[in-house]
Structure formats: structure tokens, C-alpha cells
Amino acid sequence: MPPQKIALITGASSGIGAEFARQLASQGYNLILAARREERLAALSAALAQTHAITAEVLVADLSTPADLARVEQRIGRLENLTVLVNNAGFGTTGPFAQIDLGPQLDMVHLHILASMRLCRAALPGMIAQGRGHIINVSSIASLVPLPENVTYCATKAFLNSFSEALQIELAGTGVKVQALCPGFTFTEFHDSPEFERRSRQPIPNFMWLPAPEVVAASLNALKRDRVIYIPGLKYKLLALLLHLTPATLRRWVLSWYN
């Protein structure tokens, strides 16, 4: 009998992370759910275990802190058959870089970049030894365009794209696949945080918002087609193409009106 598949998901207490947990549980994966909110994780764990007859371990951790990140690394190191790693934990801020608090910006760098790097490094030896595995680094459509008042967010997500592409080249022939998932506006709690109080969802038309289940299903399907930089939704694929074709000077002029 083949060993049970295991998926570890960070930022699993809500939004895209919780949806990855639901869809992977429905495919028979045992789960390790990592996030800061223990009650949310416990409720999700119990529901998925009951519905899908899988195990769902709760791992309470704030990956922007060294001690918690080290605990998750160590947990990965003890796993013999980790099949999927989803680096989803993240957050956003708004405001001019020179005026907003530097602390959250540094936490964002630690969470989006350093935590993703370290968890990938912890997972890869076991995946390579098995000859199989998937790593999904949750990036953003914002990684493709430098937005004012979101300077650090866009930069850290752009790092994930470059890191994922280069890593996939290194891993050619190992059976391990890497994806940088770049969703656009998605119906989650991301924009409900205090950081976004002064920016409502209302100016963004409804047709630009994607349901989280659609984003996650598309991401998992794209793994079968070896897509490294994956943008779900036709509208956002077209937007990415437009951004690519627009001269940088014109793009900067347009974005200067963003704020």
C-alpha cells in the first residue's frame, strides 16, 4: 500500500490557504495546517477530518518570528512523505513607504521571502529523495507591476516569481514541480484587515473578483501542465499580457495616478 500523501499549508486558517486545505483533503491528503489563529485552525481541522476521513494536524505559528518558523522547519524535516507544500501565509499594507511604519514591512519581507525560502529548503531534500512533490508559492498579480503605496508587497511577491522559476530549472528531472500562483482580486478576508480600512472594495468592479475555490482548483490543475508562473482567470491573463507589452515609462506614468 503506498504511503499516505501529506500536504503542509501555511496561512491555512482562512482564504486561499483554507481552500487549498479543503481541496487537498477532498483528494485524500493528510494535512498539516499552519497559521496564527488556533481556533480557526482547530475548527477547519475537525471539519475536514470528519468529512474526508483524513488527519489534519494543527500547527499554530507566526512565520514572521524566528522561533515559530524554526518549529515549522523542524516539523517538515521529520516528515518522510511530504508531497505538497503551499507557502500561502502573507499580508498586505498600504501607504507611502517613507511614511508608514517600517516594522510591518520587515515582517512582510520575513514572511513572504525568508519563510518561503526556508520552508522550501526544508521540504526539498525529502521530495527529491521521493522523486515527487509540489511546491506552490502564493504570489500575486501585483508581482507583475510596481504599485505605489504597496511597494514592499509587490517587491516581495516579485521575488517569489523569480525564486520559483529559477528553482524549477534547478529541479528539472527530479519529479518535483514548483509554481508561483499569481491570483488577482480574490474573495477572501485579505482586504478586511485594518491595513485596508481606507481602501474599500467598491471601486473594483465585481467581475474582477475571483472566488477562492476557482483560484485553488485552477492552481492545482496547472501543476499537471508544468506552469511555473500561473495566473488564474482569463481576465488576469489578458491584463498580464497588457502589462508586459506596455512600455515601462508609460506604465510608470499611468501608475503615478494610482494613489
Legacy VTK file of the C-alpha trace (Angstrom):
# vtk DataFile Version 3.0
C-alpha trace
ASCII
DATASET POLYDATA
POINTS 259 float
0.000 0.000 0.000
1.514 3.395 -0.994
2.324 5.851 1.814
-0.314 8.438 2.661
0.183 11.753 0.865
0.794 14.761 3.133
0.292 18.459 2.376
1.539 21.283 4.589
-0.228 24.614 4.103
0.757 27.908 5.711
-1.776 30.671 6.242
-4.371 27.903 6.372
-6.878 29.495 8.742
-8.800 31.380 6.032
-8.994 32.426 2.406
-6.857 30.742 -0.227
-4.973 28.689 2.368
-8.144 27.223 3.837
-9.408 26.468 0.334
-6.210 24.607 -0.505
-6.834 22.569 2.653
-10.400 21.737 1.586
-9.482 20.716 -1.951
-6.412 18.696 -0.986
-8.394 16.947 1.769
-11.007 16.008 -0.841
-8.177 14.382 -2.830
-7.200 12.239 0.146
-4.245 14.187 1.501
-3.474 14.210 5.200
-2.859 17.803 6.211
-0.641 19.911 8.422
-2.311 23.297 8.820
-0.096 26.173 9.952
-1.323 29.655 10.884
-1.586 32.031 13.844
-5.274 31.594 14.722
-5.633 28.372 16.695
-9.441 28.378 16.960
-9.839 28.788 13.200
-7.337 26.015 12.510
-8.953 23.656 15.015
-12.406 24.170 13.507
-11.134 23.614 9.969
-9.144 20.557 11.047
-12.150 18.955 12.724
-14.455 19.621 9.782
-12.057 18.229 7.185
-11.161 15.167 9.235
-14.827 14.308 9.662
-15.842 14.995 6.059
-12.944 13.350 4.252
-11.639 10.755 6.737
-8.159 12.265 6.739
-5.938 13.597 9.521
-5.430 17.339 9.842
-2.724 18.406 12.284
-2.865 21.927 13.712
0.424 23.822 13.903
-0.010 27.261 15.468
2.790 29.503 14.235
3.583 33.078 13.250
6.113 32.565 10.479
7.399 36.129 10.696
9.022 35.163 14.038
12.255 33.110 14.036
11.200 30.638 16.738
7.890 29.708 15.099
9.470 29.457 11.662
12.124 27.117 13.060
9.401 24.893 14.574
7.689 24.519 11.209
11.015 23.806 9.507
11.720 21.095 12.068
8.273 19.588 11.564
8.895 19.382 7.826
12.271 17.790 8.473
10.604 14.950 10.398
8.178 14.135 7.573
9.008 11.180 5.368
6.387 11.702 2.687
5.562 15.386 2.334
4.023 15.654 -1.118
2.715 19.229 -1.264
3.974 22.433 0.360
1.813 25.536 -0.032
3.551 28.732 1.079
0.441 30.873 1.402
0.948 32.893 4.606
1.063 36.583 3.842
-0.434 40.020 4.361
-0.516 43.458 2.771
-0.141 47.053 3.876
-0.976 50.370 2.249
0.596 53.784 2.395
3.681 55.666 1.158
6.801 53.676 2.022
8.612 56.666 3.544
5.722 57.403 5.910
4.355 54.076 7.132
5.785 52.022 9.988
8.862 50.063 8.931
8.126 47.173 11.323
5.305 45.587 9.282
7.379 45.993 6.120
10.214 43.993 7.671
7.713 41.375 8.895
6.434 41.129 5.329
9.939 40.500 3.991
10.469 37.807 6.631
7.108 36.181 5.923
6.881 36.352 2.138
10.553 35.825 1.330
12.564 34.280 4.150
9.852 31.940 5.438
9.051 30.706 1.919
12.735 30.144 1.172
13.386 28.282 4.400
10.335 26.047 4.149
11.188 25.198 0.540
14.732 24.332 1.631
13.373 22.158 4.449
10.978 20.306 2.134
13.138 19.742 -0.932
15.574 17.039 0.245
12.691 14.712 1.130
10.775 15.495 -2.057
13.827 14.915 -4.229
14.523 11.613 -2.458
10.940 10.519 -3.157
11.168 11.647 -6.773
7.938 13.609 -6.453
6.467 16.702 -4.856
4.748 20.015 -5.475
5.616 23.427 -4.034
3.143 26.266 -4.526
4.386 29.728 -3.574
1.358 32.009 -3.433
2.390 35.212 -5.168
0.052 37.832 -6.671
-0.822 39.595 -9.893
0.716 42.578 -8.071
4.090 40.875 -8.542
3.930 41.915 -12.198
3.535 45.639 -11.629
5.159 48.020 -9.099
2.237 49.697 -7.334
2.705 52.873 -5.300
1.613 52.516 -1.665
2.195 48.755 -1.982
5.940 48.932 -2.574
7.126 46.138 -0.291
4.196 43.852 -1.082
4.801 43.988 -4.833
8.552 43.563 -4.402
8.287 40.526 -2.142
5.809 38.841 -4.457
8.059 39.562 -7.451
10.842 37.778 -5.565
8.638 34.689 -5.226
8.139 34.592 -9.000
11.852 34.771 -9.774
12.729 32.330 -6.997
10.134 29.817 -8.189
11.212 29.998 -11.836
14.895 29.539 -11.067
14.158 26.773 -8.577
12.091 24.866 -11.133
15.005 24.996 -13.588
17.294 23.532 -10.930
14.782 20.792 -10.160
14.343 19.596 -13.751
14.279 15.818 -13.834
13.736 15.362 -10.098
9.956 14.896 -10.243
9.439 17.998 -8.069
7.355 20.840 -9.519
7.248 24.459 -8.379
4.542 27.021 -9.047
4.209 30.709 -8.278
0.466 31.293 -8.091
-0.429 34.864 -9.092
-4.115 35.498 -8.360
-5.811 38.805 -8.907
-8.508 40.162 -6.605
-9.958 37.168 -4.759
-12.911 36.952 -2.379
-11.116 36.325 0.948
-10.570 38.177 4.238
-7.338 39.702 2.901
-8.917 43.100 2.220
-10.856 43.097 5.502
-7.766 43.720 7.629
-7.248 47.094 9.369
-4.497 47.891 6.848
-7.147 48.277 4.127
-9.669 50.358 6.082
-9.133 53.395 3.887
-9.464 51.390 0.669
-12.825 49.738 0.139
-13.602 47.004 -2.358
-16.289 49.142 -4.003
-14.137 50.855 -6.688
-13.147 47.417 -8.005
-15.905 46.046 -10.298
-17.446 42.732 -9.327
-16.295 40.993 -12.494
-12.659 41.475 -11.414
-13.105 39.378 -8.261
-12.419 35.642 -8.346
-13.858 33.021 -5.962
-11.152 31.329 -3.876
-12.323 27.798 -4.866
-11.861 28.691 -8.539
-8.348 30.073 -7.910
-7.229 26.984 -5.994
-8.746 24.476 -8.433
-7.026 26.244 -11.327
-3.714 26.242 -9.460
-3.847 22.509 -8.761
-4.820 21.746 -12.365
-1.955 23.913 -13.660
0.560 21.751 -11.778
-0.211 18.981 -14.258
0.794 21.279 -17.127
4.148 22.411 -15.683
3.114 26.058 -15.404
5.592 27.852 -13.109
4.177 31.395 -13.173
0.443 30.707 -13.135
-2.211 33.421 -13.396
-5.776 32.155 -12.850
-8.638 33.734 -14.782
-8.712 34.846 -18.415
-9.173 38.498 -17.473
-5.975 38.482 -15.446
-4.042 36.592 -18.119
-5.001 39.367 -20.551
-4.043 42.022 -18.002
-0.629 40.387 -17.533
-0.109 40.380 -21.299
-1.067 44.058 -21.498
1.367 44.916 -18.698
4.116 43.011 -20.484
3.513 44.896 -23.759
3.227 48.352 -22.160
6.482 50.372 -22.157
7.856 50.878 -18.655
7.791 54.679 -18.903
4.123 54.695 -19.888
3.317 52.185 -17.145
5.007 54.364 -14.519
3.118 57.433 -15.753
-0.221 55.622 -15.501
0.588 54.235 -12.067
1.583 57.675 -10.797
-2.177 58.390 -10.787
-2.945 55.259 -8.773
-2.728 56.989 -5.409
LINES 1 260
259 0 1 2 3 4 5 6 7 8 9 10 11 12 13 14 15 16 17 18 19 20 21 22 23 24 25 26 27 28 29 30 31 32 33 34 35 36 37 38 39 40 41 42 43 44 45 46 47 48 49 50 51 52 53 54 55 56 57 58 59 60 61 62 63 64 65 66 67 68 69 70 71 72 73 74 75 76 77 78 79 80 81 82 83 84 85 86 87 88 89 90 91 92 93 94 95 96 97 98 99 100 101 102 103 104 105 106 107 108 109 110 111 112 113 114 115 116 117 118 119 120 121 122 123 124 125 126 127 128 129 130 131 132 133 134 135 136 137 138 139 140 141 142 143 144 145 146 147 148 149 150 151 152 153 154 155 156 157 158 159 160 161 162 163 164 165 166 167 168 169 170 171 172 173 174 175 176 177 178 179 180 181 182 183 184 185 186 187 188 189 190 191 192 193 194 195 196 197 198 199 200 201 202 203 204 205 206 207 208 209 210 211 212 213 214 215 216 217 218 219 220 221 222 223 224 225 226 227 228 229 230 231 232 233 234 235 236 237 238 239 240 241 242 243 244 245 246 247 248 249 250 251 252 253 254 255 256 257 258
